């Protein structure tokens, strides 16, 4: 699995993201967009991301 993260600049704002990509080709991508005051490190999304990764689904989460 490859994990990459960076910043995207949009409308003068830096938006951090992390991308979890499996070594094998995957036909599925989950995009996680947390709401205001709830980050991807919060339990509900963190456990969801772990389950998706275990099911061989690539995950992109935007902070």
C-alpha positions in Angstrom: 0.0 0.0 0.0 1.2 3.5 -0.9 0.2 6.4 1.3 0.6 9.9 -0.1 -0.4 13.3 1.2 0.0 16.8 0.1 -1.7 20.2 -0.2 -4.0 21.4 -2.9 -4.4 25.2 -3.3 -7.8 26.4 -4.2 -9.2 29.9 -3.9 -6.1 31.0 -1.8 -6.7 28.2 0.7 -4.5 25.2 1.3 -6.5 21.9 1.5 -4.6 18.9 2.9 -5.4 15.4 1.7 -4.2 11.8 2.2 -4.5 9.1 -0.4 -4.3 5.4 0.4 -3.6 3.4 -2.7 -3.3 -0.4 -2.8 -0.4 -2.0 -4.7 -2.9 -4.0 -6.8 -5.3 -2.2 -9.1 -8.5 -1.4 -7.4 -11.8 -0.6 -9.1 -13.2 1.2 -6.1 -12.4 4.6 -4.6 -13.9 6.0 -1.4 -13.7 9.8 -1.0 -14.1 10.9 2.6 -15.2 14.5 3.1 -15.6 15.3 6.8 -17.9 18.1 8.0 -17.1 21.2 10.0 -15.7 20.4 13.4 -15.3 16.7 12.6 -12.0 15.5 11.1 -10.9 12.2 9.5 -9.0 11.5 12.8 -12.4 11.3 14.7 -13.4 7.7 15.6 -16.3 7.3 13.2 -14.3 8.2 10.1 -11.1 6.6 11.3 -12.7 3.2 11.8 -14.6 3.6 8.5 -11.3 4.3 6.7 -9.7 1.2 8.3 -12.6 -1.0 7.2 -12.4 0.3 3.6 -8.7 -0.3 3.4 -9.1 -3.9 4.7 -11.7 -4.5 1.9 -9.0 -3.4 -0.7 -10.7 -0.1 -1.5 -8.5 2.9 -2.3 -9.3 5.8 0.0 -8.9 9.6 -0.5 -9.7 11.7 2.5 -9.7 15.5 2.5 -9.1 17.3 5.7 
